[in-house]
Amino acid sequence: MANRRKVPSNLNALPMFLREPIYIGVDIGKFKHVAGFISKTLLERHQHFEHCPAFVFEQSREGFRAFVERIRAYCPLEHCFIVMEQTGHYHRPLLHYLLELDIPVYVMHVQSRQGGILKTDKRDALGLANHLYNQLALGVQVENKLQAVRRAVPPSEAAEQLKGLMRHRYELAIEATQRKNKLTAICDELFPELTQVFKNPNLPTALDLREKFSTPQAVATASLIALREVRKKSYPSETHFFSSNSLLPKASGQRISHANEVIFPRIGGVVKA
């Protein structure tokens, strides 16, 4: 009996479409994504884009690898085109992974869904794929610029550094706003009369005053000379300072009970920076 020739087990299956481009739309989710596949042949075979195949994969590197292997089952990676919506930050891990493989990726603004149509992740993914197919393969122009797709490019090293700095600046701005709001709330509750002198109780001069005279009682009983040392140039005027000196006696009831409570707690120096 003739020996049969053994076929090597490490041979990969040939892609379904060797030379035909595949257009893929990815509906981004928090824990999983759905990819829809469209091509000229797939549209002819399934008659409508909503009936074309789809693939679900996890938001993880294992899921990304499974997605890429599914793409290879259809076509070589250089023949595929992928589009995804910019949904906050959930799309970024997949976007960076695909760009590292030099796969053409396009992004677009989040699209509004038509009312009265049942929404499914598969329909959304295939709708994105059809949108990409129309613009790239058929050359369809869109009137609304928010519906246009644009090619994503890997960020440069300088852009990555600036991105980190801008994120840090944004976080500092949020923190400064929170601290200003806290200082304003303390002033509104314990010493609202201070706004008769300072419209903004968080101006540098107002903060200096609140830091040096940390209670309403301290402000009201301070001498005019001590108050002059705090102000910048001629602001506030001495008339305002005289009025602030008599603010506490005018306050009554609950206000007087707060006379010795701190109006400038130690919450850091971000506000004055």
Secondary structure, 3 states (H helix, E strand, C coil): CCCCCCCCCCCCCCCCCCCCCEEEEEECCCCEEEEEEECHHHHHHHCCHHHCCEEEEECCHHHHHHHHHHHHHHCCHHHEEEEEECCCCCCHHHHHHHHHCCCCEEEECCCCCCCCCCCCHHHHHHHHHHHHHHHHCCCCCCCCHHHCCEECCCCCHHHHHHHHHHHHHHHHHHHHHHHHHHHHHHHHHHCHHHHHCCCCCCCHHHHHHHHHCCCHHHHHHCCHHHHHHHCECCECCHHHHHHHHCHHHHCCCHHHHCCCCCCCCCCCCCCCC
